[in-house]
Amino acid sequence: MRSVIWLVLLFTAAVVAATVLGRNDALVSVFYDSWRLDLSLNLFLLALLATIFIVFAALQAAQSLLSLPTRAREWREQKRERAAGAALREALAELFAARYARAQRAAQRALDLQALSAELRADTQFTVLAEMVAASGLHRLQDKRGRDERMNTALALVRGRAGSATAFDGLQLLGAEWALEDRDAERGLALLAELPPGAARRTQALRLKLQAARQERRPLDALQTARLLAKHQGFSAPAAQSLLRSLAIEAIEQAYDLDQLRRVWAHLDADDRRDAFVVARAARRAQAMGHAEQGRLWLQAAWDAIATAPAEDRRELALALVACAPGVGNDWLPRIEAALSAHGHEPALVAAAGMAFADRQLWGKARRPLEQTASAASLPAPVRRQALRCLAAIAREEGHEEQAQAYDQRAAAID
């Protein structure tokens, strides 16, 4: 196709030349001193065009020759820039490949090449990225001093500089992550606190804040952060529920008196206070402090919906009521009987019923549930032991000392 176009252009030029120059009889006379030169107009025009072309080519050659040092300088500059970029890419590849010493050396080579390039010396982002890669390699090599020096160098370049907000956020997040890996949660929280509000709500920042709060053993703060992460879909639904539950339970376990336990309970979210596992743990903790009545008060709201609760929730609530059974009031008896009528085959509910009936001295109603509890291998050993001791107490009340001793022996034999 290109050949056809050139052929058409050649024919067009020939036609134009034949038309314009074919019948041109004019002359051009050139006088110099006593000399005279007569030329046809056609020849003069062709000579003029050739002269212009030669002069133009000569000027171009002279310009190329004179600009040769400049172009050589630019070529060397471009070569250094390409070499620096290649070194930085190599450093990133080595870092991702877990070759940390090589990554650090490649990043340093990129910085050295940058120092030789006048164009790259003004590129702050290049410097910061190379320093971050080098610091990451030193961190993995456990060179904390070198890591901190490079991190401080990068921070000094971007702190307060317009257009460097993204680099600053990245450095702060990376520094917080390293601080948490060093088990320095206080420094990690300090670095996260310097982030602007928008960056502090990012998923990675929240994850780091959660990790720092857990290292500092501040479960309530960790619980609040975990809720934000769950809201931003930072975890799957089952993982979020499990994490929130474990943090709520940890906060409850850190309470050492009833007032503190009540404050922790008040700080929990409504969803946490409806979680059967959290309610059961709070009730047990209150009972361990000698306040079983408070434990039963927390259990009461969850127990009213026990008939429709999942089986594992019913088990936790029932075992918590077993622990809080001493001092149970008559108002609990209808609730327990309703639960038995709906799920009377579940050992944990049977155990709770037996303990409650025994505490109210309803010996006739308590004996059968307590016997079932004592022989239920799926129940915890302390619950079965407590059932046997209740049976021994009932036997003594009825004057059957030998039977009571047999129950005591069985209770002592349970590991």
C-alpha positions in Angstrom: 0.0 0.0 0.0 2.8 2.4 0.8 4.5 1.7 -2.5 1.3 2.6 -4.4 1.1 5.9 -2.5 4.7 6.8 -3.3 4.1 5.9 -7.0 1.1 8.2 -7.2 3.0 11.0 -5.5 5.9 10.5 -8.0 3.5 10.7 -11.0 1.9 13.8 -9.5 5.3 15.5 -9.1 6.2 14.7 -12.7 3.0 16.1 -14.0 3.4 19.3 -12.0 7.1 19.7 -13.1 6.2 19.2 -16.8 3.4 21.7 -16.6 5.3 24.4 -14.8 8.8 24.0 -16.2 8.1 22.6 -19.7 7.8 25.9 -21.6 9.8 28.2 -19.4 12.2 30.2 -21.7 13.2 32.8 -19.2 16.9 33.5 -18.3 18.6 34.5 -15.1 21.8 36.6 -15.4 24.3 36.8 -12.6 26.8 39.6 -12.8 30.0 39.6 -10.7 32.7 42.2 -11.5 33.4 41.8 -15.2 31.8 38.3 -15.2 28.4 37.5 -16.4 26.6 34.1 -16.0 23.4 33.3 -17.8 21.2 30.5 -16.6 17.9 29.2 -17.5 15.2 29.9 -15.0 14.6 26.2 -14.5 18.3 25.5 -13.7 18.5 28.5 -11.4 15.5 27.3 -9.5 16.9 23.8 -9.1 20.3 25.2 -8.0 18.6 27.4 -5.5 16.7 24.5 -4.0 19.8 22.4 -3.9 21.7 25.3 -2.2 19.0 25.7 0.4 18.9 22.0 1.1 22.7 21.9 1.5 22.8 24.9 3.8 20.0 23.5 5.9 21.8 20.1 6.2 25.0 21.9 7.1 23.3 23.9 9.8 21.7 20.8 11.2 25.0 19.0 11.3 26.6 21.9 13.0 23.8 22.0 15.6 24.1 18.3 16.2 27.8 18.6 16.7 27.6 21.6 19.0 24.8 19.9 21.1 26.7 16.6 21.4 27.9 17.3 25.0 24.4 18.2 26.1 22.9 15.2 24.5 25.6 13.0 26.0 24.8 14.5 29.4 21.1 13.8 28.9 21.8 10.3 27.8 23.8 9.6 30.9 21.1 11.2 33.1 18.5 9.0 31.5 20.6 5.9 31.9 21.0 6.7 35.7 17.3 7.2 36.0 16.6 3.9 34.4 19.2 2.1 36.5 17.7 3.7 39.7 14.2 2.6 38.7 15.4 -0.9 37.9 17.2 -1.1 41.3 14.1 0.0 43.1 12.0 -2.6 41.2 14.6 -5.2 42.1 14.4 -4.2 45.7 10.6 -4.6 45.8 10.9 -8.0 44.1 13.5 -9.2 46.5 11.5 -8.0 49.5 8.4 -9.9 48.3 10.6 -12.9 47.8 11.8 -12.8 51.4 15.4 -12.0 50.4 15.7 -9.2 52.9 19.4 -8.6 52.7 19.3 -8.4 48.9 16.3 -6.1 49.1 18.1 -3.7 51.4 21.2 -3.6 49.2 19.1 -3.0 46.1 17.3 -0.2 47.8 20.6 1.4 48.8 21.8 1.1 45.3 18.7 2.9 44.0 19.4 5.7 46.5 23.0 6.0 45.4 22.0 6.2 41.8 19.3 8.8 42.7 22.0 10.9 44.3 23.9 11.0 41.0 20.8 12.1 39.0 19.9 15.8 39.1 16.4 15.0 38.0 15.7 12.2 40.5 17.2 14.1 43.5 14.1 16.2 43.6 11.8 13.2 43.6 10.8 12.8 47.2 8.4 9.9 46.6 11.3 7.9 45.1 13.4 8.5 48.1 10.6 7.6 50.6 9.8 4.4 48.7 13.4 3.3 48.6 13.8 4.1 52.3 10.7 2.2 53.2 11.9 -0.9 51.3 15.3 -0.7 52.9 13.7 -0.3 56.3 11.4 -3.2 55.7 14.4 -5.4 54.9 16.3 -4.3 58.0 13.2 -4.9 60.1 13.0 -8.5 58.9 16.8 -8.8 59.6 16.1 -7.6 63.2 18.3 -4.5 62.7 16.0 -2.2 64.6 18.5 0.6 64.9 19.1 0.8 61.1 15.4 0.4 60.5 14.5 3.3 62.8 17.2 5.5 61.2 15.8 4.9 57.7 12.2 5.4 58.9 13.1 8.7 60.6 14.8 9.8 57.4 11.7 9.1 55.3 9.4 10.8 57.9 11.6 13.9 57.9 11.1 14.1 54.1 7.3 13.9 54.1 6.3 15.5 57.4 4.4 18.6 56.8 5.1 18.6 53.1 2.2 19.3 50.7 1.2 16.4 48.5 2.9 13.8 50.8 -0.1 12.8 52.9 -0.3 9.3 51.4 3.4 8.6 52.0 3.1 9.9 55.6 0.1 7.6 56.3 2.0 4.7 54.8 5.0 5.3 57.0 2.9 5.7 60.1 1.0 2.5 59.5 4.2 0.6 58.7 5.8 2.0 61.8 2.8 1.0 64.0 2.9 -2.5 62.5 6.6 -2.9 63.3 6.0 -1.6 66.9 3.4 -4.2 67.5 5.6 -6.9 66.2 8.2 -5.7 68.7 5.5 -6.0 71.4 5.6 -2.2 71.9 1.9 -1.5 71.9 2.3 1.9 73.5 4.5 3.2 70.6 2.1 1.6 68.1 -0.9 3.4 69.6 1.1 6.7 69.6 1.9 6.3 65.9 -1.7 5.5 65.1 -2.9 8.6 67.0 -0.9 10.8 64.7 -2.9 9.7 61.7 -5.6 12.0 60.3 -9.2 11.0 61.1 -9.8 9.6 57.6 -6.7 7.4 57.7 -7.4 6.3 61.2 -10.7 4.7 60.1 -9.1 2.6 57.4 -9.3 -1.2 57.9 -5.6 -1.6 58.3 -5.4 1.1 61.0 -8.3 -0.4 62.8 -6.7 -3.9 62.7 -3.5 -2.5 64.2 -5.4 -0.6 66.8 -7.3 -3.7 67.8 -4.0 -5.7 68.0 -2.4 -2.9 70.2 -5.4 -2.8 72.5 -5.2 -6.6 73.0 -1.5 -6.4 73.7 -2.2 -3.7 76.3 -4.9 -5.9 77.8 -7.6 -3.3 77.2 -10.5 -5.4 76.1 -13.1 -2.7 76.2 -11.1 -0.5 73.8 -10.4 -3.6 71.7 -14.1 -4.4 71.7 -15.0 -1.0 70.4 -12.5 -1.2 67.6 -13.6 -4.8 66.7 -17.2 -3.5 66.3 -15.9 -0.8 63.9 -14.1 -3.5 61.9 -17.1 -5.7 61.8 -19.2 -2.8 60.6 -16.6 -2.2 57.8 -16.7 -5.9 57.0 -13.1 -6.3 58.2 -14.0 -9.9 59.3 -16.5 -12.5 58.2 -19.7 -12.7 60.2 -18.7 -15.9 62.2 -15.2 -14.5 62.9 -16.6 -11.2 64.0 -19.1 -12.8 66.4 -16.4 -15.1 67.9 -14.0 -12.1 68.3 -16.6 -9.9 69.9 -17.6 -12.7 72.2 -14.0 -13.4 73.3 -13.3 -9.8 74.0 -16.4 -9.3 76.0 -15.6 -12.3 78.1 -12.0 -11.1 78.6 -13.4 -7.8 79.8 -15.7 -9.6 82.2 -12.8 -11.7 83.5 -10.7 -8.7 84.3 -13.3 -7.3 86.8 -12.3 -8.0 90.4 -15.3 -6.6 92.3 -19.1 -6.2 91.7 -18.9 -2.5 90.9 -16.3 -3.0 88.3 -18.2 -5.9 86.9 -21.3 -3.8 86.6 -19.4 -1.0 84.9 -18.0 -3.5 82.4 -21.5 -4.8 81.8 -22.8 -1.3 81.2 -20.1 -0.6 78.6 -21.0 -3.7 76.6 -23.1 -3.3 73.5 -26.7 -4.5 73.5 -25.8 -7.3 71.2 -23.1 -8.5 73.6 -25.5 -8.4 76.5 -27.8 -10.7 74.5 -25.1 -13.2 73.8 -25.7 -16.3 75.9 -22.0 -17.1 76.3 -21.3 -13.5 77.6 -24.3 -13.6 79.9 -23.3 -16.9 81.3 -19.8 -15.8 81.9 -20.9 -12.6 83.6 -23.3 -14.6 85.8 -20.5 -17.0 86.8 -18.2 -14.1 87.6 -20.8 -12.5 89.8 -21.3 -15.8 91.6 -17.6 -16.2 92.1 -17.6 -12.8 93.8 -20.4 -13.9 96.2 -23.2 -12.2 94.4 -25.2 -15.0 92.8 -28.4 -12.8 92.9 -26.8 -10.4 90.5 -25.8 -13.3 88.3 -29.4 -14.6 88.2 -30.6 -11.1 87.4 -28.5 -11.1 84.2 -29.5 -14.6 83.4 -33.2 -13.9 83.7 -33.6 -11.8 80.5 -31.8 -14.5 78.4 -33.6 -17.4 80.2 -37.0 -16.0 79.2 -36.1 -16.8 75.5 -34.4 -20.1 76.2 -37.0 -22.2 74.5 -36.1 -20.8 71.1 -32.4 -20.4 71.7 -29.8 -22.7 70.0 -28.8 -25.8 71.9 -25.3 -24.5 72.8 -26.8 -21.3 74.2 -29.2 -23.3 76.3 -26.3 -25.3 77.7 -24.3 -22.3 78.6 -27.2 -20.6 80.3 -28.2 -23.7 82.2 -24.7 -24.4 83.5 -24.5 -20.7 84.6 -27.7 -21.2 86.5 -26.2 -24.3 88.2 -23.5 -22.1 89.5 -25.9 -19.4 90.6 -28.5 -21.8 92.1 -27.8 -21.1 95.8 -30.5 -18.7 97.0 -32.7 -19.0 93.9 -36.2 -17.7 94.5 -39.6 -19.2 93.8 -40.0 -16.9 90.8 -37.4 -19.1 89.0 -39.4 -22.3 89.4 -42.0 -21.6 86.6 -39.2 -20.6 84.2 -37.2 -23.8 84.9 -40.3 -26.0 84.6 -41.2 -24.3 81.3 -37.7 -25.0 80.0 -37.9 -28.6 81.1 -41.2 -29.1 79.3 -39.6 -27.8 76.1 -36.2 -29.4 76.3 -36.3 -31.9 79.2 -33.9 -34.3 77.4 -30.9 -31.9 77.7 -28.6 -32.8 80.6 -27.6 -29.2 81.3 -31.2 -28.1 81.8 -31.9 -31.1 83.9 -28.9 -30.2 86.1 -30.1 -26.7 86.5 -33.6 -27.9 87.5 -32.2 -30.4 90.0 -29.9 -27.7 91.7 -32.7 -25.2 91.9 -35.2 -27.7 93.3 -32.6 -28.9 95.8 -31.9 -25.3 96.9 -35.6 -24.8 97.5 -35.6 -28.1 99.5 -38.0 -29.7 97.1 -36.4 -33.1 97.7 -39.0 -35.1 95.8 -38.7 -33.0 92.6 -34.9 -32.7 92.9 -33.9 -36.4 93.4 -34.6 -37.6 89.8 -32.9 -34.7 88.0 -30.0 -34.9 90.3 -29.5 -38.6 89.7 -29.7 -38.0 85.9 -27.1 -35.2 86.3 -24.7 -37.4 88.4 -24.7 -40.0 85.6 -24.5 -37.6 82.6 -21.0 -38.0 81.3 -21.4 -35.0 78.9 -21.6 -32.6 81.9 -18.5 -31.0 83.5 -17.1 -32.9 86.4 -17.8 -30.1 89.0 -21.5 -30.2 88.0 -21.7 -34.0 88.5 -19.8 -33.7 91.8 -22.1 -31.0 93.0 -25.2 -33.1 92.1 -23.8 -36.1 94.1 -23.2 -33.9 97.1 -26.8 -32.6 96.9 -28.0 -36.2 96.7 -25.9 -37.0 99.8 -27.4 -34.1 101.7 -30.9 -35.2 100.7 -30.1 -38.8 102.0 -28.8 -37.4 105.3 -32.0 -35.3 105.7 -34.0 -38.5 105.2 -31.7 -40.4 107.7 -30.0 -42.7 105.1 -26.4 -42.3 106.2 -25.0 -45.3 104.3 -26.5 -44.0 101.0 -25.2 -40.5 101.7 -21.7 -41.9 102.2 -22.0 -43.8 98.9 -22.8 -40.6 97.2 -19.9 -38.9 98.8 -17.6 -41.6 97.7 -18.8 -41.3 94.1 -18.3 -37.5 94.3 -14.7 -38.0 95.5 -14.0 -40.4 92.7 -14.8 -37.9 90.0 -11.7 -36.3 88.6 
